[in-house]
Structures are given as structure tokens and as C-alpha cells.
Amino acid sequence: MRPVLPGLLFLAAALPAAAETLSLPQSLIALNSAEGGQMLLSSEANADYFDLSIHFTNQVHPAFCGPATIAMVLNALELPRPASDMTLGLGMFDQENVFTDATEAVKPRARIERAGLTLDELAGMFGAHEVAAEVHHAEDSSLDAFRKAAIASLEDDQSFVLVNYLRAGIGQERGGHISPLGAYDAETDRFLILDVTRYKYPPIWVEAAALFDAMNTPDSDNDNRSRGYLLVSR
């Protein structure tokens, strides 16, 4: 396991104070709490946390949880980076240059701004960047299969786990959402969601069963197929 304190301090410094976010139900544990920080320190699977936390970004549009997650993961994959207006011309994937002619063929940006991305469209966006993304609809999977696959991915630094879940399913406000996972704590059987709407919620630890149930919900924008998770690899 990699040392975790520097990464923990990095992300904690980037988070707003708890009072500035929406309140969390008791079933969720904020990363920027004493308990949440200790869970990261003792977590067994946390390799992805480091690669993702240094590229942590906040979605800039209400429907851009998908593009924000894509930008984080493409940067973490250390792909050749396009010039970015946000970095004075230096290379960095951001929520502007993740959109290309190839991604427009998957789903035009104008439609994403209205309706966001489904699980399958998210995979298609990665494919447009020539990155492998393995789709797992929760209805075709199981809690045990998800836990095993997610832990294996979090333990290496070659792949990343992205979850598409219904916020209401874990006690948060309303609709579907996309964010990457950063770590797993075996003692509590919880995953750390690096929520890209940090103005709304901090990154949180959620019980594996609750997260899987929130993924195993129908998405009306995807022919009522269930939400689920992606395994994205270098």
C-alpha cells in the first residue's frame, strides 16, 4: 500500500468546509471528517486515490459529471494531453477539450448539456479517446462481482472504476450521477466516491451494498437499463 498522508492532505485542502455542502445522511461518511480521513489511512485498496486526487476536478456544468470524470481519468492515465486554455497552453484534459469530433459522434455536446451521459455513452466517450472501457450494468452483475472487480482495480495503478448511480439510492438529493472510486476499506466494507460535484457534496465513504443498489436502478435515458460501473484501463 502506498503512503497516503500527502494525498489525503491534498484533497482535504481542495474541499469546501462541511457547512458549505449539502448535509449528508448518517449512512455516509465524508472524507474530510476525522473518521473519513482515518479510513483512507487504513484502507487496503487505495492506489487509484493518488493518481485521481492530483487531477481532482469539479464539474463546471450541472450535466457534466461525465465529462469531469472523463477529464480526471484521462489525466490519471497519463495519455498525451492536448493544449488547454486552463493551463496557459500546457497539456491537460479539461471539460472543454475532452469534446472532439470523435466524441460528437458518440453524443453531441449540446445533448450532453441537456441530459448528461448514460453508462454506455460514457464508455463510448472513452472509446472515442481510444481508451478501453468495460461496461458492467448492475442488473447483469452482483454485489460480490462488483466488489471483487472494484477492489482489484483500486489495488493497481493501471485501471480505474467509475460508478453511475442514483443519488437518492444512497440518501443524497435526486438524480443519476457519475464519479470515480478512489479507495476501499475492508473493515467497514465501504468504497470512497470522489464526487465531482464537490460544491454539493464532499467525497464520501458509502457501504458497498448501498452503492450497488443505487447502481441497480433503471435509467430512463438508457432504455430503462440499469446503471452500473465502468472499468477503464490504460
N, C-alpha and C positions, 0 to 999 in steps of 0.2 A: 504494500500500500504506500502511495506517495505521501510525503508530509503535507499536511493540509492547512496549517495555520495561515501562510501567506495568502492563499486563495480565499480563505474564509474572510480575512480582513479586507481583501479587495472588493468582494461582493457586498459585504456588510457596509462598507463605506459608500457604495453606489446606491444603496437602498434608501427610500424616504423613511422618516420616522413612522412608527406604527400608527400614530394618531392621524397621519395624513392618508392612510389607506382605508378601504372598507374593512369593517370588523370581520374577523374570522370566527367560524363556529368552533366549539371546543374540540371537535374531532380533528381539526387541522392544527399543525404546529408551524409557526413562522420560523424561517431560517434565522432571521435577525432577532431571535429570543435566546435566552440562556440555554433553554432546553434544546432548541433547534440547532444552535451552534455546537453544543456538545455532541449531538447526534452525528453531525458531519465529522467531528474529530474522531469519533469511534466507529464510523461506518466502514463496512467491509468492502464495498464496491463503490469507488468514487473517482476512478481515473478520468472519466469524462468531465467531471466537475471543473478540472483545471483548464482543459482546452476550451470549454464553453464559457467559463466565468470571465476569462480575459477578453472575450468577444461579446459579453452580455450586452444586449441592446433592448431598447424599449420600442414597442410598435408605435409608429407615427400616425396611424390611421385606425379608426375603430375596427376595420375589417382586415387589418394587416398582421394578425397574429401569425399567419402562414408565412408571408414574406419576411417578417422579422426573424422567425425561426430559421428560415432558409438562409438568410444572411449570416446568422450566428454559426450555423453548421458548416456552410461553405468556407467561412474563415477558419473554423476549427480544423477542417480537413486539410488546410494549408494548400489549397489549389492556387494556381496562378491567378492573381487578383487584378481585376480591372481598375482603372483610374477612378477615383471617387472625388466628387466635389466637396465631400465632408472632410477629406484629409489633404486638402491643398494639392491634389493631383497624385498623391501616393496611392498605392494599391490597397483596396479594401472593398469587400462586398457590403453593400448597404441596401436600403429599401427602395432605392431608385434603380441602381444598375443590376439588381437581380432580375429585372424585367428585360428580356431580349426578344428578338424576332422569334426565337425558338419557343420561349415561354408563351408568347402571344398565341401560338398555335395550340398550346395546351388550354389556356383560358386567358382571354384578353384582360389586361389590367383594369379596364373600365368595368368589367363584370366582377372582378375580384373586389373592387372598391364597393360594389353594391352587395355582394353576397359572400365574400371570403372564399375559402378553398375547402373542398371536401378532402377526405383521406386519399382517395385515388388521384384527385387533381394535384394534391401536394406531392405525391410520388411522381406524377408526370412533370412537375416543375423541376424536380431534381434530375429526372431523366433528360430534360432539356439542357441541363448543365453537365450532362454526361457523367452523372453520379448515380450509382446503384441505390435504389430504394425499394426495399422488400415490404409489401403491403400485408398487414395482418388485420382483418376485420375481427372484432371481438366475438361476433356470432359464430365464426369459424374456428375459434381458438378456445382457450380455457384459462382460468386464473393461474394454474400451475405452469402451463406452457408459457404464458406471458411473463410470469415471474422468472422462470428459468432463462428465457431468451433475453430479458431486460438485464438481469444480473450479469450474464455473460458479456453483454455489450458494454455495460458500465465498468466492468473489470479490465477491459482492454482500452487501448487508445487508437483503435483502428475503425471503430464504428460508433454510432450514436443512436439513441432511442428517442423518437418523437411520439408524443401521445396526442390523440384527438378525442376529446371527452366532453361530456355535458357538464357545465359548471354546476348546475342545480344538483347533479348527482353526488357532488361532494360538499354540498351545503353552501356554495357560493351563488352569486347572482347570475341567473338566467342561462344564456345560450351556449352553443358549442364553442370550443376553444382549442388552440394548438399551442404546444410548448415542448421543449426538450426536457428529458430527465437528466439529473446531474449525479445522483447517488442513490444507494440503497442501504438501509440499516436493518440488519437481520434481527436484532434483538426486539425491535418493535414492528418488524415486517412493514416498513414504510419506504416509499420512494420520495425523492426530492424533486418536485416540479420547479424548474427555473422559469417561472411565469414571465412572459414577455410584456405583460401589462403591469409593470411594477408601479405605475401611478394608481393602480386599482387594488392590487394585492401584492404582497411580498412573495418571494419563493416560499413554497410550503412543503412540509412533510405530510403525506397522505397515506393511509393504510392501503396496502396492495389490493385487498378485496374491494374497497370502496372505489379505488381508481378503475379497476377492471369493470365494475358495474357501471360506472359513469361512461366508460368507453362502449359498453354493450348496450347502447341506446340508438334508436333509429335516427338517421339523418335524412330529413325530408328533401334536402338538396342533392342527395345521392341515391335516389330511388328507394328511400327508406332502408337502405343497407345500414348496418351498424357502423358506428365509429370504431376506432381501434388504434393501432400503433404502426409506425414505420421503423425499420432497421436500415439505417443509412450507413454505407461503408465507403472507405477510400477507394 
